[in-house]
């Protein structure tokens, strides 16, 4: 349920919290690394076990188990985030809000609030549900942040990549709600499928979606552009290739007109 991983987007050691022990998700992204991904809702998790596992892993991390430095201060600094993510959409869990509270509490217990982020990685599709919004507000109150997926600028593009054609208005409304609840970064996957790179118009359609959401009240913290770094475990993995760094950079340039902070990861 709790696992350490070196994360390129976190910039170092990330302590993952997996609420989807049966690999359940409501999307089926073509680039997903989860083997055995299934459509469905996760079962309840043992919150006591979650707290115990996270307490133990954080204690080991603070003691420097995964750090190249022996000094306690350096070991703490190496723990970049506690990330509620794992093997599916975390907000599907009926205990999502409770998990946020546990993560926030243990981050305090181990003296990590000042150095370690609290993050939830989500497809954003459930931000309008009261139970999920409550969890996001808990995340915001704890000084955490949300990473909100936007992999296409129209339903057909999202159907192609995420296997779910969510309407534009729902994505935009959920971005408004999410960014009101906690600091929200928009994460955009960019990859080559069937030999085709995403065109400028497709990228611009994502930019326009963000502009419409901002006009409706969204206040995103920034945009993350990232490429295919790890192999997909999905049936169509053979159709995918990573984009060259130069193309990722040119894609990021098209988001400049939003005047938001930008991060780019290969």
C-alpha positions, 0 to 999 in steps of 0.5 A: 500500500505504501512504497518508495520510488524515485520520481522524475516529476518529484525530482527525487524520492517519492513515498507513494500511497496506493488506494487501488490495490486491485488496479481499479480505475475509471479510465484506461490511459494508453500509456498507463504503467499498471499491469492488470488495470481493470475498470471498477471501484476499489474495495475499502482499505485498512486505514490502520494498516495504511497508517502503520505502513506509512509511519514505518516507511517515513521513519526509514526514509528519514533515517536515510535508507534511500538517501545517498547522504548520511546526515539526517538533514540531507535525508529529510531533504531527499524526501520530495513528496508523499504522493497519493497515486498508485495503481488507479484513480485515487479519488475512486476510493471511498476513503480518499479523504481519510487517506489525505488526513493520515498522510498529512498527520504523519508528515507532521509527525516525522517533521516533514511539512517544511520539506516534503510536499503532499500530492494527489495525482488524479484524472480530475474526473470526480472533482465535482463529487462532494466526497472528493471535493471534501478530500481535496479541501483537506489536501489544500488545508494541509498545504498539499497540491493536486496534479490534474490530468489533461491529455487532450483538448477535445473528447475525441482526443481524450477518448484516443488517449484515456479511453474516456471521452469526457465532455469539455465542460466537465473537465473545465468545471472540475478544474475550477472546483479543484483549483479552488480547493487546493493548488492544482498543476495541470499535467499534460502527456505528450506522446507519439501514437502510430507514428503521429506526433500531436499536432499544434492544433491539438496542443492549442485546443488544450491551451484553449480549454485551460483559458476557458477554465480560467475565464470561469474561475480556475486558478491553476498553479501551473502546467506540467508537460511530460513525455513517455518515460516508462513502458506502458503495460496496456494492450496498445503499448506497441503503438506508442513512442516517446517524443524527442526533447525538442518537440516537448519543448516546442509543445511547452512553448505553445502554453506560454500564452497562459502566463503560468509556470511551466515544467517539462519532463522527458 
